[in-house]
C-alpha cells in the first residue's frame, strides 16, 4: 500500500477530521505504512496530504486537520 493509499484509508475509516499526526499514528499502528521500508515517513505523509488537498480529494478543516471531501 502506498502512503497516499494509507492516508486515504485512515481518513475513510475515521468518522471525524484528523490532525496529520493522528493520520500518521493510525497508519503506522494499523500496518498500512511500514516505517522500515518507507524512509522519512513523516515527510511522506505530509507530502501525500498536500497533494491530496491540491487534487481535491481532501479538505483542510483547520491548521493540520484534514477530512475526505464529501461527494454530492
N, C-alpha and C positions, 0 to 999 in steps of 0.2 A: 504494500500500500504506500502510495506517495504521501508526502507531507500534506500536500494540497487535499488529497482524498481524506486523510486523517482529520484535518481541520474541519472539513465539511461534515464528516461523520459525527464528530464530537458535538458540533453545533446542532446537527439534526437530532441527536439524542437528547439534547437539553431542551427543557421547556421554557427557559428564560435566556436572555442575553448573557454572555460570559466575558469576563476580563481575559485578556490574552494569556495571562499566567494560568488561569483555570483551564483554558483550552490546552495549553502545553502540558499541564499536570495530568489532565484526563487522558490525553493522547498517549502519554508515557505510561501511565498506570494501566491503561487498557491494552497495552502492547501494540497499539496502532503505529507507533513510532518507536524504533529501536535506537537508543542513544549510542549503541556501539557501531552501528552501520551508517548512521546519519551524523556527519560532522556538523558542528555548530547548530544543534537542534533549536536553540532559542532564535537564532537568526533566520533559520529556515522557516520556522512557524511565523515569525513576524513578516517575512517576505511573502509567504503564502497568503496571509491575511490582507496585506496591502494589495496584492494582485487580485484577490477575490473581490475586494471593495471596488477597485478600478473596473473590473469586469461586470459589476452589478450583481454578483452572487450574494454579497454580504452588505450589511448596513452598519455604520458606526453609530451606536446608541449614545455613547459618551466617550470621553477620553479612554482609549484602551479597551472598550467594551463593544463586542460585536454580536450580531444575530444574523440568521439567514433572512434574505429578502423574502417577504411573503408574496406568493403569486395571487393574482386575481385582484 
